[in-house]
Amino acid sequence: MPHGIDHIVHAVRNLDAAGAFYRRLGFTVGARNRHDWGTHNLIVQFKTAFVELLEIGEPDRIPPHNGRFFSFGAFNRDYIKSREGLSMLIGKSSDAIEDAASFEASGISGFDVFDFSREGKRPDGSKVKVAFSLAFARDPSSPNLGFAVCQQHYPENFWNPDFQRHANGAIGIPSIVMVADNPTDHHIFLKAFTGISDLHSSSLGITARTENDDIEIMSPVAFRDQFGAVPDVSGEGMTLNAIRFAVADLAKVETLLRQNAIPAQRHVGRLVVAPDIAHGATLIFEPFKMG
């Protein structure tokens, strides 16, 4: 089963500041959650995917990587040491154990499944249990970008329409954009990670089209031409540079950002907030397209 996007990790140094920034962008941002291994997060949710704003809230509790144990906290701690930005791409999973076995057979993982649970809150403040299983993957040529798929065990307690209504009219995440000098160098990994054997190739790069969203890899030149922003491609291999948000009314978003003093530029029919403004990420607003 091809994996769509479950969520994107946006690693930041100041979670309160990042949450306030996303609220100024017009997003509904959830309450602070705390993980047993030292990370804290805020969730920006859509119907089928979400953005996880993440900080290292309690550094002393971060466990190290150890053999087949992939430390989510340690990876993001090390990422944040050098920059803020989009640190991990997490796909959907209906069976994390099966996906872990598939990743290992494909040579893109050597990690055990990581299971955890935490307390969540509904919009009315009532408490619920949420639980997850993560199967991690690795592109050896891209050491600074993390990958996993996530199986949600109580999805009815996590996904909530009340959290999916945003003042900016954002409807969903139709695509994320990774950047690599040579996108085709990563097509084998992308096929193994997404489960999609027929990738779409174009002059822009390569795309895995899942049932809900696209996972794109572009060259730096194509990214700049499409979005008018220069991607940060420091380090080896792929970097995760942009989230594309579909909105009902682009002019409404432009007015809201102007009112909230957030610089943005129009480019090729889109509204782009540059990474030096958006905590290391390029955030792209574009008109919603049916189908």
C-alpha positions in Angstrom: 0.0 0.0 0.0 1.6 3.3 -1.0 2.2 5.6 1.9 0.7 9.1 1.9 2.1 11.8 4.2 1.2 11.5 7.9 3.1 14.5 9.1 6.2 16.7 8.6 8.5 17.5 11.6 9.4 21.2 11.7 12.2 21.4 14.2 12.6 24.7 16.0 14.6 26.2 18.9 11.7 28.1 20.5 8.4 26.2 20.4 6.3 29.1 21.8 7.7 31.5 19.2 7.1 29.0 16.3 3.6 28.3 17.5 2.9 32.1 17.7 4.3 32.4 14.1 2.0 29.7 12.8 -1.0 31.4 14.5 0.0 34.6 12.8 0.0 32.7 9.5 -3.7 31.9 10.3 -3.3 28.3 11.4 -5.1 26.7 14.3 -2.3 25.4 16.6 -2.9 22.8 19.3 -1.7 22.7 22.9 1.8 21.8 23.9 2.5 18.0 24.2 5.4 16.5 26.1 7.1 13.2 25.2 8.8 11.0 27.7 12.1 11.2 25.8 12.4 15.0 26.1 10.8 16.5 23.0 7.8 18.8 23.1 5.5 19.6 20.2 2.6 21.6 18.9 0.3 20.2 16.2 -1.2 22.0 13.1 -3.7 19.5 11.8 -5.5 19.0 8.4 -7.8 16.2 7.3 -5.2 13.7 6.3 -1.8 15.2 7.5 -0.3 17.5 10.0 2.7 19.6 10.8 4.5 18.8 14.0 6.3 21.8 15.5 9.0 20.3 17.6 11.6 21.5 20.2 14.0 19.8 22.5 12.2 20.7 25.7 14.2 18.5 28.1 17.7 17.8 26.7 18.7 15.7 29.7 16.0 13.1 28.8 17.0 12.5 25.2 18.2 8.9 24.8 21.1 8.2 22.5 21.0 6.1 19.3 21.8 2.5 20.2 22.2 -0.3 17.8 18.7 -1.0 16.3 17.2 1.8 18.4 16.7 5.0 16.4 16.4 8.0 18.8 13.8 10.4 17.4 14.9 12.9 20.1 18.6 12.6 19.4 18.2 13.0 15.6 16.2 16.2 16.0 18.5 17.5 18.8 21.5 17.1 16.4 19.5 18.7 13.6 18.6 21.8 15.6 22.2 22.3 16.6 23.0 23.7 13.1 19.7 25.0 11.9 15.9 25.2 12.2 13.7 23.6 9.5 11.9 20.6 8.2 13.9 17.7 9.7 11.7 14.6 9.1 9.1 13.3 6.7 6.7 10.8 8.2 4.4 8.7 6.0 1.3 6.8 6.9 1.3 3.2 8.0 -1.4 0.6 8.5 1.1 -1.9 9.9 4.4 -0.5 11.2 5.9 -4.0 11.8 5.3 -5.0 8.2 6.7 -1.7 6.9 9.8 -2.1 9.1 10.4 -5.5 7.5 9.9 -4.1 4.0 12.3 -1.3 4.7 14.9 -3.7 6.0 14.5 -6.0 3.0 15.0 -3.0 0.7 18.1 -2.0 2.5 16.8 1.3 3.8 16.5 0.4 7.5 18.1 -1.5 10.3 15.9 -0.2 13.1 13.2 -1.7 15.4 9.7 -0.4 15.5 9.3 2.3 18.2 6.0 2.3 20.1 4.7 5.1 22.3 1.6 6.7 23.7 0.6 9.9 25.3 -2.4 11.8 26.6 -4.2 14.0 24.2 -6.9 16.7 24.6 -10.0 17.3 22.6 -11.0 20.9 21.8 -13.3 20.9 24.9 -10.4 20.0 27.1 -11.4 16.3 27.7 -8.5 13.9 27.8 -8.0 11.0 25.4 -5.3 8.4 24.7 -3.3 8.5 21.5 -0.7 5.8 20.6 1.7 5.4 17.7 4.2 2.9 16.2 7.0 4.3 14.1 9.1 2.4 11.5 12.2 4.4 10.6 14.0 4.5 7.3 17.2 6.0 6.1 18.6 7.3 2.8 22.3 6.6 3.4 23.2 9.5 1.1 21.0 12.0 3.0 22.2 11.8 6.6 20.6 15.1 7.6 17.0 14.1 6.8 15.0 11.6 8.7 12.2 9.3 7.4 9.6 7.1 9.1 6.1 5.8 8.7 3.6 6.1 11.5 0.8 3.8 12.5 -1.9 5.5 14.6 -3.6 3.1 17.0 -6.4 5.4 18.1 -6.9 7.6 15.1 -10.4 8.5 16.2 -8.8 10.3 19.2 -6.3 12.2 17.2 -8.0 13.5 14.0 -10.6 16.1 14.8 -12.4 18.5 12.5 -12.3 21.2 15.1 -8.5 21.4 14.8 -8.7 21.4 11.0 -10.4 24.7 10.6 -7.9 27.5 9.9 -8.5 31.2 9.7 -6.4 31.4 6.5 -8.7 28.9 4.8 -6.0 26.2 4.4 -7.5 22.9 3.4 -4.6 20.5 3.3 -1.0 19.7 2.3 -1.1 18.6 -1.4 2.7 18.3 -1.5 6.1 18.5 0.2 9.2 19.4 -1.7 12.7 18.0 -1.1 15.8 19.3 -2.9 18.8 17.4 -4.2 21.5 18.3 -6.7 20.5 15.2 -8.7 16.9 14.1 -7.9 17.2 10.9 -9.8 20.0 9.7 -7.5 17.3 9.2 -4.8 14.6 7.5 -6.9 15.4 4.0 -5.6 15.1 5.2 -2.0 11.8 7.1 -2.8 10.3 4.0 -4.4 11.2 1.8 -1.4 10.0 4.4 1.2 6.7 5.2 -0.5 5.9 1.8 -2.0 5.3 3.5 -5.3 7.2 1.9 -8.2 6.0 4.3 -10.9 7.4 7.7 -10.2 6.5 10.7 -12.3 9.5 12.3 -13.9 9.6 15.8 -15.4 12.0 18.7 -16.0 11.5 19.7 -12.4 12.6 16.4 -10.9 10.7 13.3 -9.7 7.4 12.9 -7.8 5.8 10.1 -5.9 2.0 10.6 -6.2 0.2 9.0 -3.2 -3.5 8.7 -2.7 -3.6 12.0 -0.8 -0.5 14.0 -1.6 2.7 14.3 -3.6 6.3 13.8 -2.4 8.6 15.8 -4.8 12.3 16.0 -5.2 13.5 19.0 -7.2 16.9 20.4 -8.2 17.9 23.7 -6.5 17.4 25.5 -9.8 13.9 24.1 -10.3 13.0 24.9 -6.7 14.1 28.5 -7.2 12.2 28.9 -10.5 9.0 27.4 -9.1 8.9 29.2 -5.7 11.2 32.2 -6.0 13.3 31.1 -2.9 16.8 29.8 -2.7 16.8 26.5 -0.9 19.2 25.7 1.9 21.0 22.6 0.6 23.8 22.5 3.2 25.0 19.0 3.9 24.8 15.8 1.8 22.0 14.4 -0.3 18.4 15.5 0.0 17.0 18.2 2.2 13.3 18.8 3.1 12.7 22.4 2.1 9.0 23.2 1.6 5.4 22.5 2.5 2.7 23.4 0.0 -0.6 24.4 1.6 -3.8 24.4 -0.5 -6.1 27.3 0.4 -9.6 28.3 -0.6 -8.7 32.0 -1.3 -5.2 33.2 -1.9 -6.1 36.8 -1.7 -7.5 36.3 1.8 -4.2 34.7 2.9 -2.2 37.6 1.4 -4.4 40.1 3.3 -4.0 38.2 6.6 -0.3 38.0 6.3 0.0 41.7 5.5 -2.2 42.5 8.6 0.1 40.3 10.7 3.3 41.8 9.3 4.6 38.6 7.8 6.5 39.2 4.6 5.5 37.1 1.6 6.0 37.2 -2.1 3.8 36.3 -5.0 5.5 33.9 -7.4 3.9 31.9 -10.3 0.4 32.1 -8.8 1.6 31.2 -5.3 2.3 33.0 -2.1 5.7 32.2 -0.6 7.0 32.8 2.9 10.8 32.4 2.8 12.8 30.2 5.2 14.5 33.2 6.9 11.1 34.3 8.0 9.5 30.8 8.6 12.0 29.2 11.1 14.0 27.6 8.3 11.1 26.3 6.2 9.7 27.6 2.9 5.9 27.7 3.3 3.9 27.9 0.1 0.2 28.9 -0.1 -1.5 28.0 -3.4 -5.1 27.8 -4.7 -6.9 24.6 -3.9 -7.5 22.4 -7.0 -10.2 19.8 -7.1 -9.0 16.3 -7.8 
